[in-house]
Amino acid sequence: MLIKLNEFNVKNLVLENSFKLRKSEAYKNIILSHDMSIEDITECRNLLVEKKKEITAKDDVNNWVVRVRGQPGEFHVVSYRRQNL
């Protein structure tokens, strides 16, 4: 299902709070995400691959969490060391 919202801020607010759906038994199988074009998906994958190669040269990539952040066209990669709990 595709939902179009008039304001960018409303969309971000909905997506930021979407984790609350997983706590509800009725909506635990619902997934919300940005609608991205094939080019945007490819760009995200390429950024992840590049960052993982960079990390692999220095350390074990399994010790790191790598995420793509930002809006389509303005993506950036965030990586941080995985905490052992």
Secondary structure, 3 states (H helix, E strand, C coil): CCCCCCCHHHHHHHHHCHHHHHHCCCCCCCCCCCCCCHHHHHHHHHHHHHHHHHHHHHCCHHHEEEEEECCCCCCEEEEEECCCC
